Amino acid sequence: MSVGSATATDLVHQIFDLQRTLRCVVTAHMARVPDVGMAVQGVMRFIGEGETRATHLATRLGVSAPVLSRHISELEELGFVVRRPDPADGRAQLLALTEKGSAKLREFEEQRSVRLRDYLADWSEADALEASQVINKLTESLKDSIRATAAGSITTNQTA
């Protein structure tokens, strides 16, 4: 089972259109909500899944250590994140959300959920579930491909 070239090209275009649309939605909303930007909210989401090292978080987010460090510093200044020494490695630190950070993350997620429900008012529950499943499948396939490439199991044809 293989995806045809025209279908893959169309899917790429649809993904880019979705990215642009999401960026517009986020930009319109962020003008009204000055707390923290979407990138920092994403960092909070992953830290909210459980205490983690910054290096693991940077890898998971696909960002450089300096970029993540700026986000973490912002979150610390706001009182949303704390660091503590990693008991397994005294040189490393673990990041966790504070109670205030957890409450703010729940607030962000509820705001996004309400907005999305408004945007999808003409969708059925079945439509939303199907879209969620398809997006999840696409995300997992792309992650698997990225992991395989990083591990060196996928080779590309190179012409000299």
Secondary structure as UniProt FT lines:
FT   HELIX           5..30
FT   TURN            31..32
FT   HELIX           38..48
FT   STRAND          52..53
FT   HELIX           54..61
FT   HELIX           65..77
FT   TURN            78..79
FT   STRAND          81..86
FT   TURN            87..88
FT   STRAND          89..97
FT   HELIX           99..119
FT   TURN            120..122
FT   HELIX           125..151
//
